[in-house]
Amino acid sequence: MESNSKPAGDAMSSVDLKALLEKFQMPGLDIAGLIEWQRKDMEALAEANRQAYAGVTALVERRNEILQETLAQWQAAIKDATGADGLARQAEAAKAGVEKALANFSELSELEAQARNNTWKVVQDRLQENLGNLQKLLQPK
């Protein structure tokens, strides 16, 4: 028995979106404008994803650098712990370690906030543009 159906992947690729929308055209509806609107939405979404990825990558890289620095400091502190003034050096190293950890936490928090803000700005800008487009569409002609 022969099947006239196309494979699932071919079904959408053979459909011309513009022709499909024109089939259901309403008077005064700008199909090309709607398609452009959706294209810009997809571009904004892709840019937001790039911004998020770049932010997370920077955050992970800096966290790894901090971890390596901390391990090196611990190794140095262990070497310095021997000797007559070892306890004093350990106490000073512990104090410096806590201060450094707080500074590192603050730095990582700022990196995370910046990444989130950069991503959200892309989305906000596109939303503002969409609101402007919507206002234009709703204006009486």
Secondary structure, DSSP 8 states (H G I E B T S, - for coil): -------HHHHHHT--HHHHHHHT--TT--HHHHHHHHHHHHHHHHHHHHHHHHHHHHHHHHHHHHHHHHHHHHHHHHHHTSSTTHHHHHHHHHHHHHHHHHHHHHHHHHHHHHHHHHHHHHHHHHHHHHHHHHHHHHS--
